[in-house]
């Protein structure tokens, strides 16, 4: 029992440390990119395409590099660390329905949240500006904004990090996963939306024991956004009563998916099964939070700063 407890606590500590290392490395790479391209301007992506696509790729490449190192350091197979394993087709379908519910329902409500921040606090949301459309630029944007982040963030947030979040209660684990995902992006304007995505994707990953379903849903989210930006630039979410006409059915669908996953009796879990009792699981979670604390504090500080400076 002691050996099992130690193993569970070590796994939680390594996952928490992984989160902290990711956050610190991300900020360090951002500083390095700024030193290499001192005149790089995210609001004018066509002026320096090398800077633009490196900035788009920065997060994903950093995650992949650290995750591969984590895999070797823990003597795991890379596919095991990535949680790329077969799972039931139903989880792929659930992930797609979850994406639709979040994107078309909660995406509308997030626009209301941004308007609230703007009106009450003068907050100005940062937006990603894409380079002008050309076939090559489009392909590179799909790779760096859609494919790379979907793969990297899912193996990080729903793979390595989530298995260190162990409370013995799947819903609580998913909630913590959602919170970590939202603060990791350090973007006040997207916090509610990213929390909802993080929560439902964590729940799907826990039940499916795989990051493949959520990777596909994550890709679809990003892919639709960039295609709207390129081909339907005047598109806007519904306004007024139209928002609620779409949001209410989407929220009902979201809740239904959550309930469906929670009552799913299939014996599957991304996290380690409890060694013996809730106390052991709580001890593991404490180890995770302790190791992740530096990364969490940094994320919150940057989030607060972003809230005031826009």
VEXVONU-49191 format. One record per residue (C-alpha): x negated, y, z. Coordinates in pm, whole numbers, plus 50000, padded with zeros to 5 digits. Last residue first. Example, Ala and Ser with C-alpha at 12.3 -4.5 7.8 and 13.67 -1.06 7.14 Angstrom:
% residues 2
486334989450714
487704955050780
END
This chain:
% residues 310
506405446147766
504145463848018
506305457248323
507505422148248
504195412548096
502425420648422
504905399348615
504435370348375
500625374448388
500775372248767
503155342648754
500945323648510
497845330248720
499615318449036
500775286348865
497305279048727
495725283449070
498455262449233
498155232648998
495905212449229
498015220749534
501255215149345
500125180749227
498895170149571
502175181549722
504025161149463
502035130049558
502855134949927
506515138749841
506415105949649
504855088149945
507455102650180
510305092149950
509775054849997
507315028849882
505195031849569
507845051449385
507815043649014
505135061748818
506465089448597
507695085848242
510585064848362
512655037348204
515035011248334
518035019148114
520935028648336
521675062148169
523765080648427
521305109748441
520875110448064
524585112047993
525065138748260
522345160448104
523775154847756
527255164847874
525865196348036
524215206747709
527355198747508
529435220247744
526805247647710
527005245047331
530815246547337
530585278347552
527765294547355
529385294447011
532675311647093
530815330147368
528515347347121
531395354546884
533145374247156
530555401547121
527685393746887
526625363246692
522925357646645
521115377446381
520015369646028
518545399145836
515235381145783
516915350545623
514125334845416
510925342145607
512105348445963
514915323145938
512375297845812
510055306146103
512815300546359
514105268546198
510635253146206
510015262746568
513165245646695
512775216146459
509235210346585
510415209846948
513125184646856
510545162146686
508145165146979
511015158447219
511715124447063
507985115047044
507075123647404
507885088747530
509075071347847
512625076147709
514235085748041
511445108348161
510915123747816
514625131647780
514765147748124
511655167948053
513165179547723
516335190647904
514445210048170
511785225447946
514355236947691
516505252747962
513455268748124
512245280947787
515575298047721
515725314248063
512055326048045
512035338747686
511995376147758
509625372048054
506885355047846
504215337748055
504425306547836
503335284748129
506055300648344
508785284548133
507165250348100
506385248448472
509985257148560
511365231448319
509105204148454
510195213248806
513815209348696
513005176548524
511385162448839
514395173649041
516775155948802
514675123948811
514605121449191
511695102449349
509835135249389
507035128849141
505615156348923
502245141948819
503875123348530
505235156548406
501795172048358
500215145648134
503145138547903
506115162147899
504065193847947
500795183947779
501865158347521
504875180247439
502885212447422
500325198147179
502655181346931
505215209246911
502525236246921
500625220446628
503585212646403
505625244846409
503405275446451
500065263146318
501185237646058
504335255745947
502425288745940
499665273145729
502185259545477
503955293245458
500685312145417
499705289345128
503065292744949
503005330545002
505185349445245
503655378845424
502015370445757
504265363646056
504845388246339
505435372246678
507605394046898
506875410447231
509965421247420
510235457547528
511535461547883
513165494647967
514245480948304
518045481248300
518805484647930
515875464647796
516115437248058
519845433747993
519305432747615
516775404647668
519285385347880
521995389747617
519585376147354
518985346647588
522705339847581
522595335347204
519645311547228
521575293047498
524155281947246
522615278046900
519155267547015
520025249347337
522905228847201
521135221446871
517965211047054
519925188347286
521645172046987
518205165446834
516825151447161
519885129047205
519405114946855
515735107746922
516695092547258
519265070047092
516605055346864
515145037147163
511455041747237
508125034347081
505075050247231
503215082747197
502835091447563
499875114147474
497835098747756
498795063747645
498085071947281
494655084547385
493825052147562
492925058947919
489525059348088
490505088548311
487685110448178
488385098247825
492035108247840
491315141348013
488795149747739
491455142647475
493905164147672
491455193047700
490795193747326
494455189547233
495575217247468
492945241547341
493855233746980
497545239847049
497025272747234
494615287846983
496375277546662
498505308946617
495555330646722
493325312146476
495945317446207
496105354946261
492365360446312
491545342945984
494405361445815
492925395445894
494945425145767
497935403145684
498825397546050
499505434046132
501305432446470
498805406546595
495915431146534
492385417646521
489825445646538
487665429546807
487765396046624
485065374846789
485465392747122
489255390647108
489075353647026
486805348647328
489295366447554
492115344547423
489935313747469
489355322947833
493075328447889
493895294447744
491085277547934
492385291148265
495935279648191
494905245348065
492495239848356
495275247648605
497685223448437
495035196048422
494335201548792
497975194148862
497885162648651
494645151248818
496125157249164
499295137849081
497295108348948
495075109349258
498135109149484
499605079149304
496305060149321
495865068249688
499385056049763
498785023849571
495505017749754
497195024250089
500005000050000
END
